[in-house]
Amino acid sequence: MQGKHHSVERQAEREPPVTPRDFDELFLDVHDRLYRALYFVTGNSYDAEELMQDAFLKLWERWDSIETIDDPTAYLFRAALNGFRMRSRRARTAARKLLVPSTPRDDFEQIDLQQDVRRMLLGIPARQRAALVLTEIFGYSSEQAAWILGIKPTSVRVLASRGRTALRGAVHA
């Protein structure tokens, strides 16, 4: 019971986040903590530094509306960790694509296959094709593809789904 009481006291002592006066002040205050946290998450100083820089850049781009961000430090940590998760997903996707099949490939068969895939892709509407190419071939998330195409992420998912259905129909035909 005492431990519970002690926990409540510690929470009561916690001060609400303070909006920093300027970006440099926040950078100097948070930079070391964020770097150390990212180093432990990534296990790599280069990745930690790069993720930290990306997070600070995202915050700096929104600095003119800093008062709308409840806790700039939490925003930095969230942005950096989201960046780490996105990189991890991309790395897993790339690794799956790089796995070498156990049987040797026939180069002429590969060319025929590429031409067939190209022909099938050209047989579906351009917006569906763009959504499929960005998400399936280049590995962009639906949010990133949406930004590239200038549409909503749900539209990207719908277009890609319809494109896959059309391609399945072409394969079975």
Secondary structure by P-SEA (a helix, b strand, c coil): caaaaaaaaaaaacccccccccaaaaaaacaaaaaaaaaaacccaaaaaaaaaaaaaaaaaacccccccccaaaaaaaaaaaaaaaaaaaaaaaaaaaccccccccaaaaaaaaaaaaaaaaaccaaaaaaaaacccccccaaaaaaaacccaaaaaaaaaaaaaaaaaaaac
